[in-house]
Amino acid sequence: MNAEKHNNPGYFVVLMKVTVVFFNLQGLLCYWFASNCISLTQALFVKIPNVRQALSIPTMVYQKPDPATKKTVVQTVKDSKFFLLYG
């Protein structure tokens, strides 16, 4: 009975599909891992001041928010277009 199962063409098609999906997932994992490693390395190098200067990247300017214009979350939602349309 087991030999009949392996002679069925449908069994071969299912086996090939499972094999293809398995290797595609491995390829996707490999691509994802390599891409993230490159992105993290790039982000770390850009933080080095000498690298930023050599590439003519301006320094980041951080601005403190003005406490007079600070709104609560509820006020921000009420002022939004979404709340005006659906609220």
C-alpha positions, -999 to +999 in steps of 0.1 A: +000+000+000+029+024+007+043+018-028+010+029-043+011+061-024+045+071-038+035+063-074+007+088-072+016+120-092-004+141-067+020+130-039+050+142-060+033+176-066+026+181-029+061+171-020+076+195-045+054+224-033+065+218+003+101+217-007+099+249-027+081+267+001+107+255+026+136+268+006+119+301-002+114+307+035+151+300+041+160+325+013+137+351+028+152+347+062+187+350+047+178+382+028+161+397+059+190+389+082+216+403+057+195+434+050+190+442+087+227+437+094+237+462+067+211+487+079+223+485+115+259+489+104+251+519+083+231+535+112+261+529+135+286+544+111+265+575+104+265+583+142+303+586+141+312+624+139+342+619+116+321+599+092+294+625+092+320+652+085+336+632+057+302+627+040+291+663+046+261+652+067+249+681+089+245+675+126+211+669+140+193+698+156+170+688+184+143+713+193+124+712+226+086+714+223+071+747+234+051+740+266+026+767+258+014+749+227+014+714+242-020+697+239-035+667+256-042+636+236-080+642+239-076+677+226-055+666+197-081+640+187-109+665+189-090+689+167-082+662+141-100+659+107-110+623+116-129+635+146-146+662+126-157+637+099-167+608+121-170+621+156 
